[in-house]
Amino acid sequence: MAITLEACHAVDVLQQAFHRHGRPQSVNTDQGSQFTAHEFVQAVKEQGCKFSLGGRGAWQDNGLVERLWKSVKDERVL
């Protein structure tokens, strides 16, 4: 797993998830550059999924998970 802002890594993980778990009706992400990149958006839409982005301040909706990922990244648990 790569911790970068490159869309190619996000697309790879997205495709692995589709393969492993099937296609969801929608994919919702934050507004990170890797998720707003044309490559990522196209990969979602090619699967027939709806694509949505969390709005400004959406991180507050999921504070515990956001804090977990911050800890994982900072402490290089992965």
Biopython code that builds the backbone (N, CA, C, O; Angstrom):
import numpy as np
from Bio.PDB.StructureBuilder import StructureBuilder

atoms = [
    (1, "MET", "N", (0.847, -1.183, 0.000)),
    (1, "MET", "CA", (0.000, 0.000, 0.000)),
    (1, "MET", "C", (0.884, 1.234, 0.000)),
    (1, "MET", "O", (1.861, 1.307, 0.745)),
    (2, "ALA", "N", (0.546, 2.188, -0.822)),
    (2, "ALA", "CA", (1.298, 3.427, -0.906)),
    (2, "ALA", "C", (0.519, 4.540, -0.217)),
    (2, "ALA", "O", (-0.698, 4.646, -0.369)),
    (3, "ILE", "N", (1.215, 5.349, 0.526)),
    (3, "ILE", "CA", (0.583, 6.509, 1.147)),
    (3, "ILE", "C", (1.055, 7.726, 0.370)),
    (3, "ILE", "O", (1.967, 8.437, 0.792)),
    (4, "THR", "N", (0.419, 7.952, -0.768)),
    (4, "THR", "CA", (0.753, 9.090, -1.611)),
    (4, "THR", "C", (-0.539, 9.710, -2.112)),
    (4, "THR", "O", (-1.628, 9.189, -1.869)),
    (5, "LEU", "N", (-0.408, 10.806, -2.800)),
    (5, "LEU", "CA", (-1.572, 11.475, -3.352)),
    (5, "LEU", "C", (-1.719, 11.201, -4.846)),
    (5, "LEU", "O", (-2.417, 11.936, -5.544)),
    (6, "GLU", "N", (-1.073, 10.160, -5.333)),
    (6, "GLU", "CA", (-1.164, 9.825, -6.751)),
    (6, "GLU", "C", (-2.435, 9.033, -7.029)),
    (6, "GLU", "O", (-2.762, 8.093, -6.305)),
    (7, "ALA", "N", (-3.138, 9.414, -8.066)),
    (7, "ALA", "CA", (-4.407, 8.765, -8.406)),
    (7, "ALA", "C", (-4.219, 7.301, -8.772)),
    (7, "ALA", "O", (-5.107, 6.488, -8.516)),
    (8, "CYS", "N", (-3.080, 6.944, -9.369)),
    (8, "CYS", "CA", (-2.885, 5.567, -9.820)),
    (8, "CYS", "C", (-2.996, 4.575, -8.667)),
    (8, "CYS", "O", (-3.515, 3.474, -8.854)),
    (9, "HIS", "N", (-2.522, 4.941, -7.483)),
    (9, "HIS", "CA", (-2.617, 4.046, -6.329)),
    (9, "HIS", "C", (-4.070, 3.907, -5.854)),
    (9, "HIS", "O", (-4.516, 2.818, -5.493)),
    (10, "ALA", "N", (-4.785, 5.013, -5.863)),
    (10, "ALA", "CA", (-6.195, 4.976, -5.473)),
    (10, "ALA", "C", (-7.005, 4.145, -6.458)),
    (10, "ALA", "O", (-7.910, 3.416, -6.052)),
    (11, "VAL", "N", (-6.695, 4.245, -7.741)),
    (11, "VAL", "CA", (-7.390, 3.453, -8.759)),
    (11, "VAL", "C", (-7.094, 1.970, -8.567)),
    (11, "VAL", "O", (-7.997, 1.141, -8.679)),
    (12, "ASP", "N", (-5.846, 1.631, -8.281)),
    (12, "ASP", "CA", (-5.486, 0.226, -8.041)),
    (12, "ASP", "C", (-6.277, -0.360, -6.881)),
    (12, "ASP", "O", (-6.808, -1.466, -6.982)),
    (13, "VAL", "N", (-6.355, 0.374, -5.789)),
    (13, "VAL", "CA", (-7.094, -0.101, -4.614)),
    (13, "VAL", "C", (-8.586, -0.198, -4.921)),
    (13, "VAL", "O", (-9.250, -1.143, -4.497)),
    (14, "LEU", "N", (-9.104, 0.768, -5.649)),
    (14, "LEU", "CA", (-10.506, 0.758, -6.045)),
    (14, "LEU", "C", (-10.823, -0.490, -6.866)),
    (14, "LEU", "O", (-11.821, -1.166, -6.615)),
    (15, "GLN", "N", (-9.982, -0.789, -7.837)),
    (15, "GLN", "CA", (-10.212, -1.962, -8.687)),
    (15, "GLN", "C", (-10.100, -3.261, -7.891)),
    (15, "GLN", "O", (-10.851, -4.205, -8.138)),
    (16, "GLN", "N", (-9.177, -3.316, -6.948)),
    (16, "GLN", "CA", (-9.063, -4.496, -6.075)),
    (16, "GLN", "C", (-10.335, -4.668, -5.249)),
    (16, "GLN", "O", (-10.824, -5.785, -5.078)),
    (17, "ALA", "N", (-10.863, -3.573, -4.744)),
    (17, "ALA", "CA", (-12.092, -3.633, -3.945)),
    (17, "ALA", "C", (-13.272, -4.099, -4.784)),
    (17, "ALA", "O", (-14.069, -4.919, -4.329)),
    (18, "PHE", "N", (-13.394, -3.583, -6.011)),
    (18, "PHE", "CA", (-14.460, -4.035, -6.906)),
    (18, "PHE", "C", (-14.337, -5.525, -7.177)),
    (18, "PHE", "O", (-15.334, -6.247, -7.168)),
    (19, "HIS", "N", (-13.130, -5.981, -7.416)),
    (19, "HIS", "CA", (-12.901, -7.399, -7.722)),
    (19, "HIS", "C", (-13.239, -8.286, -6.518)),
    (19, "HIS", "O", (-13.850, -9.344, -6.663)),
    (20, "ARG", "N", (-12.834, -7.839, -5.345)),
    (20, "ARG", "CA", (-13.007, -8.639, -4.130)),
    (20, "ARG", "C", (-14.431, -8.591, -3.585)),
    (20, "ARG", "O", (-14.955, -9.602, -3.116)),
    (21, "HIS", "N", (-15.062, -7.406, -3.648)),
    (21, "HIS", "CA", (-16.346, -7.216, -2.973)),
    (21, "HIS", "C", (-17.516, -6.921, -3.905)),
    (21, "HIS", "O", (-18.654, -6.811, -3.449)),
    (22, "GLY", "N", (-17.254, -6.793, -5.187)),
    (22, "GLY", "CA", (-18.318, -6.451, -6.126)),
    (22, "GLY", "C", (-18.460, -4.947, -6.266)),
    (22, "GLY", "O", (-17.736, -4.173, -5.641)),
    (23, "ARG", "N", (-19.400, -4.557, -7.093)),
    (23, "ARG", "CA", (-19.621, -3.146, -7.396)),
    (23, "ARG", "C", (-20.667, -2.547, -6.470)),
    (23, "ARG", "O", (-21.773, -3.077, -6.369)),
    (24, "PRO", "N", (-20.342, -1.462, -5.799)),
    (24, "PRO", "CA", (-21.356, -0.773, -4.997)),
    (24, "PRO", "C", (-22.214, 0.121, -5.888)),
    (24, "PRO", "O", (-21.874, 0.365, -7.046)),
    (25, "GLN", "N", (-23.305, 0.598, -5.350)),
    (25, "GLN", "CA", (-24.134, 1.541, -6.107)),
    (25, "GLN", "C", (-23.460, 2.893, -6.222)),
    (25, "GLN", "O", (-23.607, 3.588, -7.228)),
    (26, "SER", "N", (-22.713, 3.266, -5.177)),
    (26, "SER", "CA", (-22.054, 4.573, -5.201)),
    (26, "SER", "C", (-20.714, 4.499, -4.483)),
    (26, "SER", "O", (-20.480, 3.620, -3.654)),
    (27, "VAL", "N", (-19.848, 5.433, -4.819)),
    (27, "VAL", "CA", (-18.542, 5.587, -4.180)),
    (27, "VAL", "C", (-18.466, 7.020, -3.680)),
    (27, "VAL", "O", (-18.630, 7.961, -4.456)),
    (28, "ASN", "N", (-18.219, 7.188, -2.389)),
    (28, "ASN", "CA", (-18.133, 8.508, -1.786)),
    (28, "ASN", "C", (-16.734, 8.684, -1.217)),
    (28, "ASN", "O", (-16.272, 7.849, -0.438)),
    (29, "THR", "N", (-16.062, 9.749, -1.593)),
    (29, "THR", "CA", (-14.712, 10.019, -1.096)),
    (29, "THR", "C", (-14.632, 11.443, -0.580)),
    (29, "THR", "O", (-15.568, 12.230, -0.715)),
    (30, "ASP", "N", (-13.484, 11.755, 0.016)),
    (30, "ASP", "CA", (-13.241, 13.152, 0.355)),
    (30, "ASP", "C", (-12.710, 13.849, -0.896)),
    (30, "ASP", "O", (-12.666, 13.252, -1.972)),
    (31, "GLN", "N", (-12.316, 15.084, -0.755)),
    (31, "GLN", "CA", (-11.913, 15.866, -1.929)),
    (31, "GLN", "C", (-10.405, 15.858, -2.150)),
    (31, "GLN", "O", (-9.850, 16.805, -2.708)),
    (32, "GLY", "N", (-9.745, 14.788, -1.712)),
    (32, "GLY", "CA", (-8.309, 14.667, -1.940)),
    (32, "GLY", "C", (-7.997, 14.625, -3.428)),
    (32, "GLY", "O", (-8.813, 14.174, -4.232)),
    (33, "SER", "N", (-6.813, 15.097, -3.784)),
    (33, "SER", "CA", (-6.447, 15.187, -5.199)),
    (33, "SER", "C", (-6.456, 13.832, -5.893)),
    (33, "SER", "O", (-6.741, 13.753, -7.088)),
    (34, "GLN", "N", (-6.147, 12.760, -5.159)),
    (34, "GLN", "CA", (-6.161, 11.435, -5.778)),
    (34, "GLN", "C", (-7.575, 10.987, -6.127)),
    (34, "GLN", "O", (-7.758, 10.174, -7.034)),
    (35, "PHE", "N", (-8.575, 11.504, -5.422)),
    (35, "PHE", "CA", (-9.963, 11.113, -5.662)),
    (35, "PHE", "C", (-10.684, 12.024, -6.653)),
    (35, "PHE", "O", (-11.691, 11.627, -7.240)),
    (36, "THR", "N", (-10.184, 13.220, -6.839)),
    (36, "THR", "CA", (-10.797, 14.130, -7.803)),
    (36, "THR", "C", (-10.107, 14.059, -9.166)),
    (36, "THR", "O", (-10.551, 14.689, -10.125)),
    (37, "ALA", "N", (-9.022, 13.291, -9.247)),
    (37, "ALA", "CA", (-8.305, 13.135, -10.513)),
    (37, "ALA", "C", (-9.200, 12.441, -11.540)),
    (37, "ALA", "O", (-9.987, 11.557, -11.202)),
    (38, "HIS", "N", (-9.067, 12.854, -12.777)),
    (38, "HIS", "CA", (-9.871, 12.292, -13.866)),
    (38, "HIS", "C", (-9.765, 10.766, -13.904)),
    (38, "HIS", "O", (-10.763, 10.077, -14.113)),
    (39, "GLU", "N", (-8.565, 10.245, -13.703)),
    (39, "GLU", "CA", (-8.319, 8.798, -13.747)),
    (39, "GLU", "C", (-9.193, 8.046, -12.725)),
    (39, "GLU", "O", (-9.761, 7.002, -13.047)),
    (40, "PHE", "N", (-9.299, 8.573, -11.508)),
    (40, "PHE", "CA", (-10.084, 7.924, -10.462)),
    (40, "PHE", "C", (-11.577, 8.043, -10.747)),
    (40, "PHE", "O", (-12.312, 7.060, -10.662)),
    (41, "VAL", "N", (-12.018, 9.250, -11.083)),
    (41, "VAL", "CA", (-13.443, 9.475, -11.365)),
    (41, "VAL", "C", (-13.895, 8.585, -12.519)),
    (41, "VAL", "O", (-14.973, 7.993, -12.467)),
    (42, "GLN", "N", (-13.077, 8.495, -13.550)),
    (42, "GLN", "CA", (-13.410, 7.660, -14.707)),
    (42, "GLN", "C", (-13.507, 6.189, -14.320)),
    (42, "GLN", "O", (-14.394, 5.478, -14.793)),
    (43, "ALA", "N", (-12.594, 5.728, -13.457)),
    (43, "ALA", "CA", (-12.615, 4.321, -13.017)),
    (43, "ALA", "C", (-13.909, 4.000, -12.273)),
    (43, "ALA", "O", (-14.454, 2.906, -12.418)),
    (44, "VAL", "N", (-14.399, 4.944, -11.483)),
    (44, "VAL", "CA", (-15.657, 4.743, -10.760)),
    (44, "VAL", "C", (-16.820, 4.697, -11.745)),
    (44, "VAL", "O", (-17.654, 3.793, -11.692)),
    (45, "LYS", "N", (-16.869, 5.664, -12.629)),
    (45, "LYS", "CA", (-17.995, 5.764, -13.567)),
    (45, "LYS", "C", (-18.021, 4.616, -14.567)),
    (45, "LYS", "O", (-19.098, 4.191, -14.985)),
    (46, "GLU", "N", (-16.857, 4.108, -14.957)),
    (46, "GLU", "CA", (-16.808, 2.972, -15.884)),
    (46, "GLU", "C", (-17.446, 1.721, -15.296)),
    (46, "GLU", "O", (-17.892, 0.840, -16.030)),
    (47, "GLN", "N", (-17.487, 1.648, -13.981)),
    (47, "GLN", "CA", (-18.115, 0.510, -13.303)),
    (47, "GLN", "C", (-19.617, 0.715, -13.115)),
    (47, "GLN", "O", (-20.308, -0.156, -12.586)),
    (48, "GLY", "N", (-20.116, 1.867, -13.549)),
    (48, "GLY", "CA", (-21.544, 2.150, -13.428)),
    (48, "GLY", "C", (-21.960, 2.631, -12.050)),
    (48, "GLY", "O", (-23.142, 2.601, -11.708)),
    (49, "CYS", "N", (-20.992, 3.073, -11.258)),
    (49, "CYS", "CA", (-21.284, 3.554, -9.901)),
    (49, "CYS", "C", (-21.519, 5.065, -9.924)),
    (49, "CYS", "O", (-20.952, 5.785, -10.747)),
    (50, "LYS", "N", (-22.351, 5.518, -9.020)),
    (50, "LYS", "CA", (-22.486, 6.955, -8.806)),
    (50, "LYS", "C", (-21.263, 7.411, -8.027)),
    (50, "LYS", "O", (-20.725, 6.662, -7.212)),
    (51, "PHE", "N", (-20.826, 8.631, -8.276)),
    (51, "PHE", "CA", (-19.638, 9.169, -7.618)),
    (51, "PHE", "C", (-20.017, 10.430, -6.867)),
    (51, "PHE", "O", (-20.652, 11.323, -7.427)),
    (52, "SER", "N", (-19.632, 10.509, -5.600)),
    (52, "SER", "CA", (-19.915, 11.721, -4.836)),
    (52, "SER", "C", (-18.718, 12.068, -3.964)),
    (52, "SER", "O", (-17.948, 11.198, -3.557)),
    (53, "LEU", "N", (-18.585, 13.344, -3.692)),
    (53, "LEU", "CA", (-17.502, 13.853, -2.856)),
    (53, "LEU", "C", (-18.085, 14.436, -1.587)),
    (53, "LEU", "O", (-19.133, 15.080, -1.615)),
    (54, "GLY", "N", (-17.410, 14.211, -0.482)),
    (54, "GLY", "CA", (-17.809, 14.835, 0.763)),
    (54, "GLY", "C", (-17.596, 16.337, 0.665)),
    (54, "GLY", "O", (-16.654, 16.790, 0.015)),
    (55, "GLY", "N", (-18.438, 17.091, 1.286)),
    (55, "GLY", "CA", (-18.326, 18.549, 1.226)),
    (55, "GLY", "C", (-17.325, 19.087, 2.224)),
    (55, "GLY", "O", (-16.742, 18.341, 3.010)),
    (56, "ARG", "N", (-17.137, 20.378, 2.180)),
    (56, "ARG", "CA", (-16.228, 21.042, 3.105)),
    (56, "ARG", "C", (-16.654, 20.762, 4.537)),
    (56, "ARG", "O", (-17.824, 20.917, 4.888)),
    (57, "GLY", "N", (-15.710, 20.353, 5.353)),
    (57, "GLY", "CA", (-16.014, 20.032, 6.744)),
    (57, "GLY", "C", (-16.564, 18.636, 6.934)),
    (57, "GLY", "O", (-16.949, 18.273, 8.046)),
    (58, "ALA", "N", (-16.611, 17.840, 5.870)),
    (58, "ALA", "CA", (-17.166, 16.487, 5.974)),
    (58, "ALA", "C", (-16.335, 15.591, 6.882)),
    (58, "ALA", "O", (-16.841, 14.600, 7.409)),
    (59, "TRP", "N", (-15.062, 15.934, 7.068)),
    (59, "TRP", "CA", (-14.223, 15.128, 7.955)),
    (59, "TRP", "C", (-14.830, 15.041, 9.350)),
    (59, "TRP", "O", (-14.603, 14.069, 10.070)),
    (60, "GLN", "N", (-15.599, 16.053, 9.729)),
    (60, "GLN", "CA", (-16.202, 16.060, 11.058)),
    (60, "GLN", "C", (-17.271, 14.984, 11.194)),
    (60, "GLN", "O", (-17.580, 14.552, 12.304)),
    (61, "ASP", "N", (-17.835, 14.551, 10.074)),
    (61, "ASP", "CA", (-18.859, 13.518, 10.101)),
    (61, "ASP", "C", (-18.287, 12.165, 10.500)),
    (61, "ASP", "O", (-19.017, 11.303, 10.989)),
    (62, "ASN", "N", (-17.006, 11.974, 10.297)),
    (62, "ASN", "CA", (-16.392, 10.682, 10.509)),
    (62, "ASN", "C", (-15.088, 10.849, 11.283)),
    (62, "ASN", "O", (-14.058, 10.288, 10.910)),
    (63, "GLY", "N", (-15.143, 11.613, 12.344)),
    (63, "GLY", "CA", (-13.955, 11.982, 13.108)),
    (63, "GLY", "C", (-13.139, 10.829, 13.642)),
    (63, "GLY", "O", (-11.910, 10.881, 13.601)),
    (64, "LEU", "N", (-13.785, 9.783, 14.144)),
    (64, "LEU", "CA", (-13.040, 8.655, 14.703)),
    (64, "LEU", "C", (-12.230, 7.927, 13.641)),
    (64, "LEU", "O", (-11.074, 7.575, 13.876)),
    (65, "VAL", "N", (-12.817, 7.702, 12.491)),
    (65, "VAL", "CA", (-12.099, 7.014, 11.420)),
    (65, "VAL", "C", (-10.968, 7.892, 10.894)),
    (65, "VAL", "O", (-9.872, 7.397, 10.629)),
    (66, "GLU", "N", (-11.227, 9.191, 10.741)),
    (66, "GLU", "CA", (-10.182, 10.095, 10.275)),
    (66, "GLU", "C", (-9.002, 10.103, 11.255)),
    (66, "GLU", "O", (-7.846, 10.117, 10.832)),
    (67, "ARG", "N", (-9.286, 10.093, 12.530)),
    (67, "ARG", "CA", (-8.228, 10.084, 13.542)),
    (67, "ARG", "C", (-7.448, 8.777, 13.490)),
    (67, "ARG", "O", (-6.225, 8.778, 13.632)),
    (68, "LEU", "N", (-8.144, 7.663, 13.287)),
    (68, "LEU", "CA", (-7.475, 6.370, 13.165)),
    (68, "LEU", "C", (-6.481, 6.403, 12.008)),
    (68, "LEU", "O", (-5.324, 6.017, 12.177)),
    (69, "TRP", "N", (-6.919, 6.860, 10.831)),
    (69, "TRP", "CA", (-6.033, 6.875, 9.664)),
    (69, "TRP", "C", (-4.876, 7.838, 9.857)),
    (69, "TRP", "O", (-3.777, 7.583, 9.366)),
    (70, "LYS", "N", (-5.100, 8.942, 10.564)),
    (70, "LYS", "CA", (-3.991, 9.850, 10.847)),
    (70, "LYS", "C", (-2.949, 9.137, 11.694)),
    (70, "LYS", "O", (-1.751, 9.261, 11.437)),
    (71, "SER", "N", (-3.387, 8.398, 12.690)),
    (71, "SER", "CA", (-2.457, 7.654, 13.538)),
    (71, "SER", "C", (-1.722, 6.577, 12.752)),
    (71, "SER", "O", (-0.515, 6.394, 12.914)),
    (72, "VAL", "N", (-2.454, 5.868, 11.901)),
    (72, "VAL", "CA", (-1.837, 4.822, 11.094)),
    (72, "VAL", "C", (-0.738, 5.417, 10.206)),
    (72, "VAL", "O", (0.364, 4.875, 10.122)),
    (73, "LYS", "N", (-1.048, 6.527, 9.551)),
    (73, "LYS", "CA", (-0.076, 7.157, 8.665)),
    (73, "LYS", "C", (1.111, 7.717, 9.449)),
    (73, "LYS", "O", (2.260, 7.518, 9.053)),
    (74, "ASP", "N", (0.844, 8.416, 10.558)),
    (74, "ASP", "CA", (1.910, 9.037, 11.330)),
    (74, "ASP", "C", (2.842, 8.012, 11.953)),
    (74, "ASP", "O", (4.049, 8.238, 12.033)),
    (75, "GLU", "N", (2.298, 6.900, 12.390)),
    (75, "GLU", "CA", (3.099, 5.898, 13.072)),
    (75, "GLU", "C", (3.549, 4.779, 12.136)),
    (75, "GLU", "O", (4.176, 3.811, 12.566)),
    (76, "ARG", "N", (3.226, 4.922, 10.862)),
    (76, "ARG", "CA", (3.645, 3.963, 9.828)),
    (76, "ARG", "C", (3.324, 2.521, 10.221)),
    (76, "ARG", "O", (4.161, 1.623, 10.135)),
    (77, "VAL", "N", (2.095, 2.342, 10.648)),
    (77, "VAL", "CA", (1.633, 1.013, 11.052)),
    (77, "VAL", "C", (1.543, 0.096, 9.847)),
    (77, "VAL", "O", (1.767, -1.108, 9.969)),
    (78, "LEU", "N", (1.220, 0.643, 8.689)),
    (78, "LEU", "CA", (1.038, -0.189, 7.495)),
    (78, "LEU", "C", (2.342, -0.705, 6.970)),
    (78, "LEU", "O", (2.365, -1.421, 5.969)),
]
sb = StructureBuilder()
sb.init_structure("model")
sb.init_model(0)
sb.init_chain("A")
sb.init_seg("    ")
for serial, (resi, resn, name, xyz) in enumerate(atoms, 1):
    if name == "N":
        sb.init_residue(resn, " ", resi, " ")
    sb.init_atom(name, np.array(xyz, "f"), 0.0, 1.0, " ", f" {name:<3s}", serial, name[0])
structure = sb.get_structure()
